[in-house]
Amino acid sequence: QVQLVESGGGLVQPGGSLRLSCAASGSVFGINSMAWYRQVPGKQRELVARIYNGGSTNYADFVKGRFTISRDNAKGTMLLQMNSLKPEDTAVYYCNARRGGSHYWGQGTQVTVSS
């Protein structure tokens, strides 16, 4: 099993920045990618960004140029730097880890962008 714990969410004004962190523990050996997803009530959870073990990344079009995903393999942490936040970025953000055919999820952290 892999345990994931997110932190760093909160309330921010439009145009502001937040940094989310995800700490992984447990059977982290064999994780081949980690990602951030987000979900708003009544909608499906959607991929925000993914980072692979080799360092390659991919981003959803709606965050390109604003969000940056990074990973510290030695510390077992993953970060999401979010800049130029918009009200439509308001959601619960979830950390995800993929190991083989298994997916693991954190409990989520709320991000609210509002003036």
Secondary structure, DSSP 8 states (H G I E B T S, - for coil): -EEEEEE--EEE-TT--EEEEEEEEES-TT--EEEEEEE-TTS--EEEEEEETTS-EEE-GGGTTTEEEEEETTTTEEEEEE-S--GGG-EEEEEEEEETTEEEE---EEEEE--
